[in-house]
Amino acid sequence: MDALQIEGGHPIAGSVAVRGAKNSISKQLVASLLTDKAVVLHNAPAISDTWIVSDLLRAMGVEVEASGDDGAGTLSVRAANVTPLGADRLGEFSGKSRIPILLCGPLLHRTGEALIPRLGGDEIGQRQVNYHLMVLQQLGAEISDQPDGLHLKANELVGCELRLPFPSVGATEQVLLAATRAKGTTVLHGAAIEPEILDLIAVLQKMGAAILFRDDRAIEVHGQDELTGFEHSTMPDRLEVASWACAAIATCGEVFIQNARVEDMVSFLGAYRLMGGSFTASPRGIHFCRAVDDLRPVELDTAVHPGFMTDWQAPVGVALTQAHGLSTLHETVYENRFGYTKALVEMGADIHVEKGCPKGRACRFGGLGFEHTAHFRGPTPLHGADVRVPDLRAGFSHVIGGLLADGITIVRNFRLLERGYEGLVPKLQSLGARVRFV
């Protein structure tokens, strides 16, 4: 049951609700290790990333209880006793997620050591784990690379001046989680400032952390000896919101997304309007649909926040196969993000991926041989095909392609989407999509 059959040619219409962000809930669960007091997380999504991190914490002796039949909703966590993950349990989590690297700081504070399994996650480019190791070493951690994973030790972490070569979200989270209980003050220059980062900072401040912003992309953290428990409602998932919005504009449909917030996705909404989409915001959510019969081509560069998010470009790319003219997507965050275009070409899309940057829009990947610019010429009719999901966001783009296509599309490795999309098949069916597992 890992393949989804989609009968295309039917616009989606209706309402869906989004819960907490995949890229927030997992980091907030990790933050619970920084205290032995009770933690309560509301709006937790029922996705595999939530369950993987919950099981990882339980393996270290942490109490994690979930309310609701779906195993999420509200999570109650108590890390009264924390034991570093032993090599005998390590294999259970190796390759499943990239979250374990963020356990380093909390575990070093609680136990003086950390054993981190081999990382998993989507193959979309070289995730800069070296950034994580660099900042941890500068904070005082001793790191050795062993066959069973990364071994870290530290009597204490000490605040210092840090600078990231690129505003990495993961490395910024690493510093925040490690510096909040480090001795002295840490100043991180070149920090990422995504909404999910701010959501994590809100959690840490509720725990008693002293964190403030200095100049452009500089975060100052004053270490605390102890942190306390907290209660927090995780921000809604802006990546899922964008995915449904693109499905609506691509299929000439409409969708109301409960809990969606304008302030989380300003750059996406600007691009959506340029393409010919329309949205109406209310306190309950955002309604998305087309404003024009013929979608318009656009030229977009992905960037760190507040720019156009890299995770938005795959669903937008599918919609651009239906725009009249030539569109260009220039990927500047991950060098291997156009894996989803192969399936679209098999379905009839006219897409050309190249190694160079668009004229006048050079980026850090220019001249390095990475295929990081894609040109979409449309509109092109799509036909059903048998495709396989290469990564999470590519997977939803395949779903949109199947909704658009004439005939039957089979999307294999579909379960990968459960990492980031809660109840995806029931939501599709509630919107009128003709889908079923095969």
C-alpha positions as CSV (number, residue, x, y, z in Angstrom):
1,M,0.0,0.0,0.0
2,D,2.9,2.4,-0.8
3,A,1.5,3.5,-4.2
4,L,-1.3,6.0,-4.7
5,Q,-3.5,5.9,-7.8
6,I,-4.8,9.3,-9.0
7,E,-7.5,9.8,-11.6
8,G,-6.7,13.2,-13.1
9,G,-8.7,16.0,-14.6
10,H,-10.8,16.9,-11.6
11,P,-10.3,20.3,-9.9
12,I,-10.0,20.3,-6.1
13,A,-12.6,22.2,-4.1
14,G,-13.3,22.5,-0.4
15,S,-11.6,23.1,2.9
16,V,-8.7,21.5,4.7
17,A,-7.0,22.2,8.0
18,V,-3.3,22.4,8.7
19,R,-1.8,21.7,12.1
20,G,1.7,22.4,13.5
21,A,4.7,22.8,11.2
22,K,6.9,19.8,10.5
23,N,9.9,22.0,10.8
24,S,8.9,23.3,14.2
25,I,7.4,20.4,16.2
26,S,10.5,18.2,16.0
27,K,12.8,21.0,17.2
28,Q,10.5,21.9,20.1
29,L,10.5,18.3,21.2
30,V,14.3,18.4,21.2
31,A,14.1,21.6,23.3
32,S,12.2,19.7,26.0
33,L,15.5,17.9,26.8
34,L,16.9,21.2,28.2
35,T,14.8,20.9,31.3
36,D,13.6,18.2,33.7
37,K,10.3,20.0,34.1
38,A,6.9,19.3,32.4
39,V,6.5,20.4,28.8
40,V,3.2,20.5,26.8
41,L,3.1,21.0,23.1
42,H,-0.3,21.7,21.4
43,N,-1.1,21.6,17.7
44,A,1.3,18.7,17.1
45,P,0.9,17.2,13.6
46,A,0.2,13.5,13.2
47,I,3.2,12.8,10.8
48,S,6.0,10.3,10.9
49,D,8.6,13.0,11.9
50,T,6.6,13.6,15.1
51,W,6.5,9.9,15.9
52,I,10.2,9.4,15.1
53,V,11.4,12.1,17.4
54,S,9.0,11.0,20.1
55,D,10.3,7.5,19.9
56,L,13.9,8.8,19.9
57,L,13.2,10.7,23.2
58,R,11.5,7.6,24.7
59,A,14.6,5.5,23.9
60,M,16.6,8.0,26.0
61,G,14.2,7.6,29.0
62,V,12.0,10.6,28.4
63,E,8.3,10.3,29.1
64,V,6.2,11.3,26.0
65,E,2.5,11.0,26.0
66,A,0.2,11.9,23.1
67,S,-3.5,12.7,23.3
68,G,-5.9,11.9,20.5
69,D,-6.5,8.9,18.4
70,D,-4.0,10.0,15.8
71,G,-1.0,9.9,18.2
72,A,-0.5,13.7,18.1
73,G,-2.6,16.8,18.8
74,T,-1.1,17.5,22.3
75,L,2.2,16.0,23.4
76,S,3.1,15.9,27.1
77,V,6.8,15.5,27.7
78,R,8.9,15.1,30.8
79,A,12.7,14.6,30.6
80,A,13.3,14.0,34.3
81,N,15.9,11.3,33.5
82,V,17.9,11.3,30.3
83,T,20.2,8.6,29.2
84,P,22.3,9.0,26.0
85,L,21.3,6.7,23.3
86,G,23.4,3.5,23.4
87,A,24.9,1.8,20.4
88,D,22.5,-1.1,20.8
89,R,19.5,1.2,20.1
90,L,21.3,3.4,17.6
91,G,20.5,1.3,14.6
92,E,16.7,1.8,15.1
93,F,17.1,5.5,14.2
94,S,20.0,5.6,11.8
95,G,19.0,7.1,8.5
96,K,15.4,7.9,9.5
97,S,15.7,11.6,10.1
98,R,18.1,14.5,10.3
99,I,16.8,15.7,13.7
100,P,19.2,13.6,15.9
101,I,22.0,16.1,15.1
102,L,20.1,18.7,17.1
103,L,20.2,16.5,20.2
104,C,23.9,17.4,20.7
105,G,23.6,20.6,22.7
106,P,20.8,19.4,25.0
107,L,22.5,16.0,25.7
108,L,25.8,17.6,26.4
109,H,24.2,19.9,29.0
110,R,22.2,17.0,30.6
111,T,24.7,14.2,30.4
112,G,28.1,15.5,29.2
113,E,28.0,13.3,26.1
114,A,26.0,12.5,23.0
115,L,26.0,9.7,20.5
116,I,24.3,10.7,17.2
117,P,23.2,8.2,14.6
118,R,23.9,8.5,10.8
119,L,21.5,11.1,9.4
120,G,18.7,10.5,7.0
121,G,16.3,12.9,5.2
122,D,15.7,14.0,1.7
123,E,18.4,13.8,-0.9
124,I,18.1,17.4,-2.1
125,G,21.7,18.5,-1.7
126,Q,24.6,18.6,0.7
127,R,23.0,19.5,4.1
128,Q,25.8,21.4,5.9
129,V,26.4,19.1,8.9
130,N,29.9,20.5,9.0
131,Y,28.3,23.8,10.1
132,H,26.7,22.0,13.1
133,L,30.0,20.4,14.0
134,M,31.9,23.7,13.6
135,V,29.7,25.7,16.0
136,L,29.6,22.8,18.6
137,Q,33.4,22.6,18.6
138,Q,33.7,26.4,19.0
139,L,31.3,26.1,22.0
140,G,33.6,23.5,23.6
141,A,32.5,20.1,22.4
142,E,35.0,17.3,21.6
143,I,33.8,15.4,18.5
144,S,35.0,12.0,17.1
145,D,33.6,10.2,14.1
146,Q,33.0,6.5,15.0
147,P,31.6,3.7,12.8
148,D,28.3,3.8,14.8
149,G,27.9,7.6,14.6
150,L,29.2,10.8,16.0
151,H,30.5,10.8,19.6
152,L,30.6,14.1,21.4
153,K,31.8,15.0,24.9
154,A,32.0,18.3,26.9
155,N,32.4,19.1,30.6
156,E,30.6,22.4,29.8
157,L,29.8,24.5,26.8
158,V,31.0,28.1,26.8
159,G,29.5,30.9,24.9
160,C,31.5,32.6,22.1
161,E,31.3,34.6,18.9
162,L,30.1,32.5,16.0
163,R,29.7,33.2,12.3
164,L,27.9,31.0,9.7
165,P,29.1,31.0,6.1
166,F,25.5,30.7,5.0
167,P,22.2,31.3,7.0
168,S,21.6,27.6,7.7
169,V,18.3,26.9,9.5
170,G,19.7,23.7,11.1
171,A,22.9,25.2,12.3
172,T,21.1,28.2,13.7
173,E,18.8,25.9,15.6
174,Q,21.9,24.0,16.8
175,V,23.4,27.2,18.2
176,L,20.1,28.2,20.0
177,L,19.7,24.7,21.6
178,A,23.3,24.6,22.7
179,A,23.8,28.2,23.8
180,T,20.8,28.6,26.0
181,R,22.5,26.7,28.8
182,A,26.1,27.5,27.9
183,K,28.2,29.5,30.2
184,G,28.4,33.2,29.2
185,T,27.1,34.9,26.1
186,T,27.0,33.6,22.5
187,V,26.6,35.8,19.5
188,L,25.7,34.1,16.2
189,H,26.3,36.2,13.0
190,G,24.7,35.1,9.7
191,A,21.8,33.4,11.5
192,A,18.7,32.1,9.7
193,I,15.5,34.0,10.7
194,E,12.8,31.8,9.3
195,P,9.4,31.8,11.1
196,E,10.2,28.3,12.5
197,I,13.3,29.7,14.1
198,L,11.3,32.4,15.7
199,D,8.8,29.7,16.9
200,L,11.8,27.9,18.5
201,I,13.0,31.1,20.1
202,A,9.5,31.7,21.6
203,V,9.7,28.2,23.2
204,L,13.2,28.8,24.6
205,Q,12.1,32.2,26.0
206,K,9.1,30.5,27.7
207,M,11.7,28.2,29.3
208,G,13.6,31.1,30.7
209,A,16.2,31.7,27.9
210,A,17.5,35.3,27.3
211,I,17.7,35.7,23.5
212,L,17.6,38.9,21.5
213,F,18.4,40.1,18.0
214,R,21.3,42.5,17.4
215,D,22.2,43.8,14.0
216,D,21.3,42.2,10.7
217,R,21.1,38.4,11.1
218,A,22.8,38.4,14.5
219,I,21.3,36.6,17.5
220,E,22.6,37.1,21.0
221,V,22.0,34.3,23.6
222,H,22.8,34.7,27.3
223,G,23.3,31.3,28.8
224,Q,21.2,30.2,31.8
225,D,22.1,27.7,34.5
226,E,18.6,26.2,34.4
227,L,15.5,26.2,32.2
228,T,11.9,25.5,33.2
229,G,9.0,23.8,31.5
230,F,6.6,25.4,29.0
231,E,3.3,25.2,27.2
232,H,3.2,26.1,23.5
233,S,1.1,25.8,20.4
234,T,3.2,25.1,17.4
235,M,2.9,27.5,14.4
236,P,0.9,26.2,11.4
237,D,2.8,24.5,8.6
238,R,3.4,27.1,5.9
239,L,4.9,24.5,3.6
240,E,1.7,22.5,3.5
241,V,-0.3,25.6,3.0
242,A,1.7,26.5,-0.1
243,S,1.3,22.9,-1.4
244,W,-2.5,23.0,-1.2
245,A,-2.6,26.6,-2.7
246,C,-0.6,25.4,-5.7
247,A,-2.9,22.4,-6.2
248,A,-5.8,24.8,-6.3
249,I,-4.3,27.2,-8.9
250,A,-2.9,24.3,-11.0
251,T,-6.2,22.4,-11.3
252,C,-8.4,25.5,-11.7
253,G,-9.9,24.7,-8.3
254,E,-10.3,26.5,-5.0
255,V,-9.4,25.6,-1.4
256,F,-9.9,27.2,2.0
257,I,-7.0,26.4,4.3
258,Q,-7.9,26.6,8.0
259,N,-5.3,28.0,10.3
260,A,-3.1,29.4,7.4
261,R,-1.4,32.8,8.2
262,V,-0.4,35.5,5.8
263,E,2.5,36.7,8.0
264,D,4.3,33.3,7.5
265,M,4.4,33.3,3.7
266,V,4.6,36.9,2.3
267,S,7.0,36.0,-0.5
268,F,4.9,33.0,-1.6
269,L,1.7,35.1,-1.6
270,G,3.5,37.7,-3.8
271,A,4.6,35.1,-6.3
272,Y,1.1,33.5,-6.2
273,R,-0.5,36.8,-7.2
274,L,2.0,37.3,-10.0
275,M,1.2,33.9,-11.4
276,G,-2.5,34.8,-11.6
277,G,-3.6,33.4,-8.3
278,S,-6.0,35.0,-5.8
279,F,-6.2,34.7,-2.0
280,T,-8.5,36.1,0.7
281,A,-7.3,36.0,4.3
282,S,-9.5,35.9,7.4
283,P,-8.8,35.1,11.1
284,R,-9.7,31.5,10.4
285,G,-7.4,30.9,7.4
286,I,-6.8,31.7,3.7
287,H,-8.9,31.0,0.7
288,F,-6.9,30.3,-2.5
289,C,-8.1,30.1,-6.2
290,R,-7.3,31.4,-9.7
291,A,-7.9,35.1,-10.6
292,V,-7.3,34.6,-14.3
293,D,-8.1,32.0,-17.0
294,D,-4.5,31.9,-18.2
295,L,-1.7,31.6,-15.6
296,R,1.2,34.0,-16.1
297,P,4.9,33.0,-16.3
298,V,7.3,34.2,-13.5
299,E,11.0,34.3,-12.7
300,L,11.8,33.3,-9.1
301,D,14.9,32.8,-7.1
302,T,14.7,30.7,-3.9
303,A,16.4,32.3,-0.9
304,V,16.6,32.2,2.9
305,H,13.8,33.9,4.7
306,P,12.3,36.4,4.0
307,G,12.9,35.3,0.4
308,F,11.0,32.7,-1.6
309,M,11.4,29.4,0.3
310,T,13.2,26.5,-1.4
311,D,10.4,24.1,-0.2
312,W,7.8,26.1,-2.2
313,Q,9.4,25.8,-5.6
314,A,8.5,22.2,-6.4
315,P,4.7,22.7,-6.1
316,V,5.0,26.1,-7.8
317,G,7.0,24.4,-10.6
318,V,4.0,22.1,-11.4
319,A,1.7,25.1,-11.6
320,L,4.1,26.8,-14.0
321,T,3.7,23.9,-16.5
322,Q,0.3,25.5,-17.1
323,A,1.4,29.1,-17.3
324,H,1.5,30.8,-20.8
325,G,5.1,31.5,-21.6
326,L,8.6,30.8,-20.2
327,S,9.1,30.7,-16.4
328,T,12.4,30.3,-14.6
329,L,13.1,28.9,-11.2
330,H,16.6,29.5,-9.8
331,E,17.5,27.4,-6.8
332,T,20.1,29.0,-4.5
333,V,19.6,27.1,-1.3
334,Y,20.0,23.4,-2.2
335,E,22.0,22.3,-5.3
336,N,19.9,19.2,-6.1
337,R,16.3,20.4,-5.8
338,F,15.0,19.7,-9.3
339,G,14.6,15.9,-9.0
340,Y,10.8,16.3,-9.3
341,T,11.0,17.7,-12.9
342,K,12.0,14.3,-14.3
343,A,8.5,12.9,-13.5
344,L,6.8,16.0,-14.9
345,V,8.7,15.6,-18.2
346,E,7.6,12.0,-18.4
347,M,4.0,13.3,-18.0
348,G,4.5,15.7,-20.9
349,A,5.9,18.9,-19.3
350,D,8.4,21.1,-21.3
351,I,11.1,21.6,-18.7
352,H,14.8,22.3,-19.3
353,V,17.2,22.1,-16.3
354,E,20.7,23.7,-16.6
355,K,23.8,24.2,-14.6
356,G,24.2,27.9,-15.1
357,C,22.5,30.8,-13.3
358,P,20.0,33.0,-15.1
359,K,21.6,36.1,-16.7
360,G,22.3,38.7,-14.0
361,R,21.3,36.4,-11.1
362,A,24.5,34.7,-10.0
363,C,24.5,32.6,-6.9
364,R,26.9,30.5,-4.8
365,F,26.3,27.4,-7.0
366,G,27.4,29.2,-10.2
367,G,30.2,27.5,-12.0
368,L,30.2,24.5,-9.7
369,G,28.4,22.2,-12.2
370,F,25.1,21.8,-10.3
371,E,21.8,21.8,-12.2
372,H,20.1,24.5,-10.2
373,T,18.1,26.5,-12.8
374,A,14.9,25.2,-14.4
375,H,13.0,26.7,-17.3
376,F,9.3,25.8,-17.7
377,R,7.5,26.5,-21.0
378,G,3.8,26.2,-21.0
379,P,1.0,25.5,-21.0
380,T,1.5,21.8,-21.7
381,P,-1.1,19.2,-21.2
382,L,0.0,16.4,-18.8
383,H,-0.8,12.7,-19.1
384,G,-0.8,10.0,-16.5
385,A,2.4,8.1,-15.7
386,D,4.0,5.7,-13.3
387,V,6.3,7.9,-11.1
388,R,8.3,7.4,-7.9
389,V,8.7,10.0,-5.1
390,P,12.4,11.1,-4.7
391,D,11.8,13.5,-1.7
392,L,9.1,15.0,0.4
393,R,8.2,18.2,-1.5
394,A,8.8,16.5,-4.8
395,G,6.2,13.9,-3.7
396,F,3.5,16.5,-3.4
397,S,4.4,18.0,-6.8
398,H,3.8,14.5,-8.2
399,V,0.4,14.5,-6.6
400,I,-0.4,17.8,-8.2
401,G,0.8,16.6,-11.5
402,G,-1.5,13.5,-11.2
403,L,-4.4,15.8,-10.3
404,L,-3.7,17.8,-13.5
405,A,-3.0,14.9,-15.8
406,D,-5.3,13.2,-18.3
407,G,-5.7,9.6,-17.2
408,I,-4.3,7.6,-14.4
409,T,-1.1,8.4,-12.5
410,I,0.6,6.0,-10.0
411,V,2.7,7.7,-7.4
412,R,5.1,5.1,-5.8
413,N,7.0,5.5,-2.5
414,F,4.0,7.6,-1.5
415,R,4.4,6.9,2.2
416,L,7.4,9.2,2.2
417,L,4.9,12.1,2.2
418,E,3.7,11.0,5.6
419,R,6.8,12.6,7.0
420,G,5.4,16.1,6.4
421,Y,1.7,15.8,5.3
422,E,-0.9,14.8,7.9
423,G,-3.8,12.8,6.7
424,L,-3.0,13.5,3.0
425,V,-5.2,10.9,1.4
426,P,-8.4,11.8,3.4
427,K,-7.7,15.5,2.7
428,L,-7.4,14.8,-1.0
429,Q,-10.6,12.8,-1.0
430,S,-12.5,15.5,1.0
431,L,-11.5,18.0,-1.8
432,G,-13.0,15.8,-4.5
433,A,-9.8,14.1,-5.7
434,R,-10.2,10.6,-7.0
435,V,-7.4,8.8,-5.3
436,R,-6.9,5.4,-3.8
437,F,-4.1,3.1,-2.6
438,V,-3.1,0.3,-4.9
